[in-house]
Amino acid sequence: MSSLFKRQKKKLTKEEIRVLDEEIKKIVTSPQIGEAKKGDLQGVYVYKFKVHRQELLLAYEYDDYRLYLIMTGYHENFYRDLKSYINL
């Protein structure tokens, strides 16, 4: 779990955190559920889900042994922020 993900999760409401935790459980059981990204974001998966009729995105990477949560947020500037975080 990245420090960015931890900071973003703290800013969410209790309801958003509850839904996020449920969706993370789904990803743990089936990591390929997210959309595999290409180009600069190769190896990153983005899973989209709804909270209060608004789409929330969750970026993560996985291998045989771990699931690494990178960041979460609403669509506005999500991919721009994700690229800048990945390329640090």
Secondary structure as UniProt FT lines:
FT   HELIX           3..10
FT   HELIX           14..29
FT   HELIX           31..33
FT   STRAND          35..36
FT   HELIX           39..41
FT   TURN            42..43
FT   STRAND          45..51
FT   TURN            52..53
FT   STRAND          54..62
FT   STRAND          67..74
FT   TURN            76..77
FT   HELIX           78..86
//
